[in-house]
C-alpha cells in the first residue's frame, strides 16, 4: 500500500502537473463506473433478447413449444449442474480450496453406480466382468439387451444410484486422508494444484479399469407426457436432494455447524465445533451429490465416457463463481442461470456456441459483481 | 480461591516465541485487566489460555486442573468463555443461531440461558432473526459476548471489546462487563483503553515484550508515576 502510494508520488513529481491531472481523470473514471456501464449493457441486452423472443413467438419464428422445451432443458441441466456445484462450493467454503478433482468425482460416481446397476439389472445376461466394467469392450452385450431403464428395472437403477453416491464418498474420503488432510494448513493454491493432480490421477485410474471407450449404457424408456422418463427422474431426484440439503443446513445441528465453519473457521474452532468431523461431513455430502449427479447424467444422456466430469467441471465452476464462490445458495442460483443460458441461447446460436454464451454471461456478471451474485451476502 | 493460575508461561506461534515466563492469576469472580504497549503479547497470553497458540513451557491451571495442551472444545467445557477481538460472530447466521452455536457442546440448547442473555442484551432479542452480519459493531460485540456466555462460564476472556466502537458505546461496553462480573463471572480483559480498564478492574497486569512488568490493583497502577508516564500517556 505505502509502496504503491510512494511510487505513485514519484511519478507525479517527475511528470509534473500533466500526470497529476491525468491521474485525477483516471480516478474519476473509477472501476465502479466501468462496472456500471457493463451492468447497464447486460441489462439492456437482456431486455433486447426478451423482446426478441416475444417477437419471434408472435411472428412464428420460434414455436411456443420449442421455447418451453429449451426452458425445460435448461432446468434439467441446471439440476445436475447444481448437484455438483453445491459440493464444489461447500469444499471451497469449508476446506478453503477450489477442488479441481470434483469433476472426476462425478465420473467416479457415474462408473461406480452403473457398474452396480449393470450387475443387478443384467445378472445372467453377460459375464460378471463385462457387467461390472459397464461394457468396457465393444461387442458383447448391448444396452438394449440389458434393458436398464426406470420402468423396466427401477430397483437396479435405484441401487445403482445409491452405490454411485457411496463409492464416490469412499473415494473422496480416501483422497482426503491421503492428500488433502496432510495439506490442511498449506493454503488454497497448493491444495488447488494438488487437486489438479488428483483429478488426472483419478481419471486415468478409472480409464485403466473401465477403458476410455465412450459407450451407450441405458435402454430407452417410454416418454412421460412431453418429457423423457429419464430426464424427469433426474430433475425429481436432484430437486429432492437439494431440498434435503437445504433442510439439513437450516434445521440440523450438523448443518448449522457446517454453515458456521463456512462462515468463520477460527470462531467455529473456539466454539467447540469439531472441525475435522465437519470436514468429513462436507466430503460425504459433496461427494455423494457429485457421484449421484454423474450417475443421473448418464441416465439422461444414455452414454458414459471417462471425460464426463472433466468436461462438465468448467460449467460447474462457472455456476459456482457466478453465484458467489463459497455460497451454497449462490451455487444453486448460478446453476439455474448457466443451465438456462446454455439452452435458451439455442434460439440464436448453434449448439456449439451455446456454452460460450454461458461463459460470456459469467464474465459480464463478474465484471459487474466481482464477488458473484450472492457473494458477500450469504456465505453458505 | 484462584480460578486461573498461569505460571512461568512460554508460548508463541510456531517457532516464534512471544510470551516469556509470564505469571498471572485470576481469582474467583475477580476482574483482571492486562494492559501494555502494542506487541506486548497481551492477546497472545489470552489465546494461550484458550489453547490457540503453540505451548512452549510453564503451567496453566484452571480450577486446580492443568489445562495446557487441552483442545479448545475441552477448554470450553471446563468453564472458560473466549471472545476474540474481531470476526467474533458468524455473519451469515441469525442472532439466534449464533447463540445456539455458543452451546454447541451441549446436546440441547439451554433456553433459560438464551432468556438470560436476552435480558442482559435486549437488542439481541429484538434482532434474533436477523443475520449477525447485519448488526452494528456494538451489537455484534454484544452477540459475541452473549455467545461466550451461553455455557455460563466461570471465566470470560475478552480481547479488546471496545476496539472499533464509537466513543459513546465504549462506556456502555464497560458497564456491561461490570454487570457480567457483578453476577459472579471472573473476567480477564485485554484493553487498549488502558485507563478506563484499570479504573474498572480489581487488579491489573502491565505486560511488556512478553514479560510481566508491573502488577497491582487497578487503582494503584493508575496512581503509579512510572506506569502513568510509560504506559498511560502521562
Contacts between the chains, C-beta under 8 A, distances in Angstrom:
chain1	res1	chain2	res2	distance
A	253	B	104	7.6
A	256	B	93	7.2
A	256	B	97	5.9
A	256	B	100	6.7
A	256	B	101	6.8
A	257	B	101	7.4
A	257	B	104	6.7
A	259	B	90	7.3
A	259	B	92	6.8
A	259	B	93	6.0
A	259	B	97	7.9
A	260	B	90	5.0
A	260	B	93	6.5
A	260	B	97	8.0
A	260	B	101	5.2
A	262	B	92	7.9
A	263	B	90	4.2
A	263	B	91	5.9
A	263	B	92	5.3
A	263	B	93	6.3
A	264	B	87	5.7
A	264	B	89	7.7
A	264	B	90	5.5
A	264	B	91	7.4
A	266	B	84	7.3
A	266	B	87	6.9
A	267	B	84	7.0
A	267	B	87	6.4
A	267	B	88	6.3
A	267	B	89	7.4
A	267	B	90	6.5
A	268	B	90	7.9
A	268	B	101	7.8
A	269	B	52	7.9
A	269	B	72	5.5
A	270	B	50	7.0
A	270	B	52	7.5
A	270	B	72	5.6
A	270	B	76	7.9
A	270	B	82	5.7
A	270	B	84	6.7
A	271	B	76	7.6
A	271	B	101	5.1
A	271	B	102	6.4
A	271	B	104	5.3
A	271	B	147	7.2
A	272	B	72	6.4
A	272	B	73	3.7
A	272	B	76	4.6
A	272	B	77	7.4
A	272	B	104	5.1
A	272	B	105	4.4
A	273	B	73	7.6
A	273	B	101	7.3
A	273	B	104	5.5
A	274	B	73	6.6
A	377	B	92	7.9
A	378	B	92	4.9
A	378	B	131	7.8
A	379	B	91	6.9
A	379	B	92	4.4
A	380	B	92	5.7
